[in-house]
Amino acid sequence: ELLQGERGNETYGRYLNPTLTEAEKVFESVLGAKRVLVFASGMAAISSTIAGLAQPETRLIYSQECYRKTDQLFLSLRSHYGFSVAGLPPEDFNDQDWRNSFQGNDHLIIFLETPSNPLLKLIDVERLCQQLERFGIRKKTTVVVDSTMATPYLFHPRQAGADIEIHSATKYLAG
């Protein structure tokens, strides 16, 4: 049921939970999203997102200025699973020539954290997505943005062109 985008029967808490279902509905309204998934932690959301998107020829490029555990996760993907993983400083995302980013890969994942943690560096998500489109690689690229530091109150990455946005509710959303 979940794979088809349906919530289904909430008879077993590991699969569906009425409290989490209600939270997902609230976030769908706030974010203007068709579907929201709530995870136990921000790292669970990030690792599940990347695992769900990854294909054999996936290349992951991420902003190195990020939460320390996110950086560790991406580096472990490279060493344990053979992913092609590259970290860039945040400022490089604003000026990168994305034409050469595939290097024979079929799928590119760009993971951004903006504002970054802890230095609050910004990446222009809209400009990045426009560059990917201009270079003809937008359809082969999934842009994921962790916008925990801004919260949905200040920034909606999908409105700027991102495919997926992540917000950790254990930070500013929780007070």
C-alpha positions, 0 to 999 in steps of 0.5 A: 500500500505504501509503495502505491502512495496509499496510507492503508490500514493502521493496524500495526505501528511499525508500518503505519501509526495514526500519530505519524499519519496525522503528522504527515498530513500536516506536513503535506499541507505546510509543504504543499506536497503530494506525499510526505514520509515521517522518519524517526530521525533526520539521518533515517530520512537521509539514508532511506532517501539515498538508498531508495534513489541509488542505482548501480551507476549512480554518482552522488555529489554532496555539499561537504559543509553538512552535518558530520554524520551525513558526511560520514554516511556518504563516505561509508557508501563509497567505501562499503558499497562502491558508490561514486561519491564526491563532496564539494564545498558549498560555493562550488555548487553555485558555479559548477559546470555540471556537464562533466558530472556524469562521467559515464554514470546513468544517474546523478544525485546531488545532495545539498544542505542549505543553509549548511550546518554549522556555518550557514552557507547558502547554495542557490538551489534554483540556479543549480537546477537551471544550470542542470536544465541548461546542460541537458542533464536535469532529467537524469539528476535527482536534487535532494535538499536538507533544509533543516536549518531554514525550516519550511517556514523560511524555505521550500526547496521544491519550489526552487526546483529540488526534487526532494526536501528533507527537514529534521523535526528534532531541530527548529520545527520542534522548538 
